[in-house]
Structure formats: structure tokens, C-alpha cells
Amino acid sequence: MAAACAAPSRANVDLDEAIAEAEARYCAAHPQSRAIFERNLEVMPGGNTRTVLFYHPFPLVIARGQGARLVDVDGHEYVDWLGEYSAGLYGHSHPVIVEAIRSALAEGIALGGPNRFEGALAAELCRRFPSLQLVRFCSSGTEANLFAISAARRYTGRPAVMVFEGAYHGGVFLFRRGEDAINAPFPWIVAPFNDREGTMALLEAHARELAAVIVEPVQGSAGAIAAEPSFLQALREACTRLGICLIFDEVMTSRASVGGMQARLGIVPDLTTLGKYLGGGLGLAAFGGKAPIMAQFDPRRPRAVPHAGTFNNAVLAMAAGLAGLTRVATAEALEALFARGEQLKARINARAAARRVAFCCTGSGSILALHCCRGPIRSERDLPPDAEREKLQRLLHFDLLERGHYIARRGYFTLALAHSEADEEALVEALDEFFALRRPFLAR
Ligand SMILES: Cc1ncc(COP(=O)(O)O)c(C=O)c1O
């Protein structure tokens, strides 16, 4: 794998030089990706249509994927650890998913009426997730959060929403440090993540304005930072007491068990949002929860809340999602995946400790991230400043790509059902090489 890439050769004396050297090798190895990027620059701002897929000097263009493997347009093969930011739970072209899509496809693509999959998928979700009494579908996680928040505002008659530092709930819900956000204009109360006292004080102070508290049980985009169970439990108790809707954004974490992170923790939110792998890799998301909140959307009711969306019941995505949930992402499969993710994290951290480098792997279950700094990381406040951090993360990214491991530049990665033990072993060894080679920078 990635045999075409040479191993780093120069001594590690200066970080900028090491990065420049790694970048030069990256450019030399990926002329086709670069050519496509340069053509795209003429018609798309930054040659890009999804910000998270851009990184300097240009991103790899992916030609195809199979199982846990990706191949770029220059012919390099990678273990796909990005897993489409967790939407790739099943791996690429899982036979069950492909068959479900083929068989639905034979009956048409967009039918313009209720289809035979939506009720079955809704029933499966309500069966699995403790908080789901009623559920509705939409096309993306962003949309699911938009509707969940709007439902809570309408239900409570209050305007404001509490969100946490470092949170990411979609393209118009960015709360990461230094982000120049184009957020939906709700009255936001931004609270400190995993800081029980600080959050409780804000909750009490704003109780009368707050419609909802929305939280990721594991902050994915901030760097796979898990919410502490006692923090989530405190949110649950305070929301119940103050009449505020608690929304768990389980767009990423729903894979933590058959009933998501909420079942694993034994904490039942009022509303839950889902997405990513829900459509088997096709675009599909959902929001749902307590019957009285969701019943607002019942179109038979006077003053029902409308919920539009051309692709809300997209046939192919629903067929793929239903097959994936019922035949592949079983309770046993998700339980085993969670345990494997925890073990992988522990192995990486043990290697970093043995090499005495400032490095840590964070996350929960199969949602993980690699950080070129010491742990523990309880919130984005524990991460080094972005400018400092970006350089080492860039070096890590180049070094792992060169060794055939595809992760996000910011270090995010996932374990998918398609990964083998050999893949895990290869990642641990590649990281061990990184620790040895880049020790002068990681020891600081
Ligand atoms: C926790 C969380 N919520 C919401 C979203 C938005 O989902 P989508 O990209 O489908 O709009 C994401 C996407 O990464 C996410 O990680």
C-alpha cells in the first residue's frame, strides 16, 4: 500500500522544513489530484464545494472505494480511516447496501408519494432509540438540527438555544473557536463544554428564554471529545426541572450502540437527531423524540407545523438505510465496534506513552481523533492554539497519507465495520513510526 511514496529522508531539525519536505513529496506523488484541483479553481471558490474536504496545498481526489480501501486518482491506495466523517460505517459498497439500492432502483428513483420504506425505517428507529416515540426524515444532519431546534422553539414558545463551545451541529451551526461562522440567527447562549458549574449557572440565568439545549454526546468536529456522563446527566436533570427541551445531536454518535449514545449512557433526551450512515451512505437524516413535541408536525392538526423537503423520503437512501440497520448494524455488530474502537484508542495512547511523545488519541468507541499534544482533553479549551496545532497536524497528515492511511487533516478518524485487525495494526505501526521520526517536535 502506498508503495509509490518514499519514506521521509531528512533529519528533523526544523519543523517548517520538515513540513516543506513532506509537502514537496506529497505534491510530487499526486500530480493528477493537483491538476484536477487547479481546473476546479476556475469554476468553484477554492476549487471546493465542501469546506471540510479542503486542505493545503490541495486535497486528494478520490477515484473509488471498496470495503475499507480508497484509491486516489494517482493510483495510491489507502486504508480509509476518515469513513466519510462517520457516514461510512458500512465501508464502501457493502453487498447488502448495494443490493438494497439496486432492488429499489429497479422500481424508480423519485416517486413523489409515500413509499413502502419510510414507515419501516421509522419503526426500526423508534424500536432502537429510547427517546424516539415519533420520527421524521430529512436530507442532512444540518436540516435535522434545524427542525429539532425549531420544533423545540415552537413547543416551548421560547426563543433561545443553548449550545456548547466547540460544538458542530451542521453548516449553519458552528461553534468552534476562531470559526467565522455563518450561523442560523437564533439567539444562542454558548456554554462551556464539560463544565458543569459554568453551564448550570448559565442555564439558571437564561431559563425563561431557553427553548432547547443541544449537545453532541461526543463533540466530533472539535476533536472527538466525549461529554462526561455526569455532565449530560446534569443537563438532563436541569432541562427537566426548567422545562427546556434537551436535544442530543447523535448524527455521529448514534453508532455507539443499537440505541446510540443515549442507550449506552442511560440518558433519554427529549429530541434526537440522526444522520451520516443512516442512509447507508446516501443522503438521509432524521429528527424525532417525545410524542407531544413531534405531534406538532401532524398535518391533520389545526396550525400544524409544516415540514417540507423534496427528498425527505428519498427512496434509495431509505432502502439502503433500512437494509443497513436491520441486516448489518445489529446490536452485536455495533457493540463489538465500540469495544474495538476503545481498544484501538488505548493501544495508540500506550504507544505514545512508551515513546514519551506529547500525543493523544481521544474519542469514544469508533469516533476518534489524533492530537499532537498531551491529554487529557475535556474541551476545546484544552487544545493548543490553532496556529501551533495546525503545523503538527499537517505533518501527521502528510506522514500518514504517505504510509497509506487516510484521515482528516485535523486528526479525526473512525473505525468502520469494514476495517480488519490488520488495518488497526498497520495504523498503530504507522503512528509508531511517526512518533519515532518526529520525536523532536512532539517532545516539546
Ligand atoms: C454532530 C453533527 N451534527 C450535524 C452534522 C451535520 O450533518 P450534515 O453534514 O449531514 O448536514 C454533523 C456533520 O458532520 C455532525 O458531525
The ligand as a Tripos MOL2 file, in Angstrom:
@<TRIPOS>MOLECULE
LIG
   16    16     1     0     0
SMALL
NO_CHARGES

@<TRIPOS>ATOM
      1 C1        -22.6030   16.1540   15.2450 C.3       1 LIG1
      2 C2        -23.0020   16.6070   13.8800 C.ar      1 LIG1
      3 N1        -24.1910   17.1790   13.7040 N.ar      1 LIG1
      4 C3        -24.6120   17.5940   12.4980 C.ar      1 LIG1
      5 C4        -23.8140   17.4440   11.3930 C.ar      1 LIG1
      6 C5        -24.2940   17.9450   10.0660 C.3       1 LIG1
      7 O1        -24.6330   16.8950    9.2400 O.3       1 LIG1
      8 P1        -24.7010   17.1170    7.6530 P.3       1 LIG1
      9 O2        -23.2930   17.2910    7.1790 O.co2     1 LIG1
     10 O3        -25.3620   15.8900    7.1410 O.co2     1 LIG1
     11 O4        -25.5180   18.3450    7.4200 O.co2     1 LIG1
     12 C6        -22.5700   16.8500   11.5200 C.ar      1 LIG1
     13 C7        -21.6920   16.6800   10.3510 C.2       1 LIG1
     14 O5        -20.5230   16.4200   10.4360 O.2       1 LIG1
     15 C8        -22.1450   16.4220   12.7950 C.ar      1 LIG1
     16 O6        -20.9420   15.8630   12.9910 O.3       1 LIG1
@<TRIPOS>BOND
     1     1     2 1
     2     2     3 ar
     3     2    15 ar
     4     3     4 ar
     5     4     5 ar
     6     5     6 1
     7     5    12 ar
     8     6     7 1
     9     7     8 1
    10     8     9 2
    11     8    10 1
    12     8    11 1
    13    12    13 1
    14    12    15 ar
    15    13    14 2
    16    15    16 1
@<TRIPOS>SUBSTRUCTURE
     1 LIG1         1 GROUP 0 **** ****
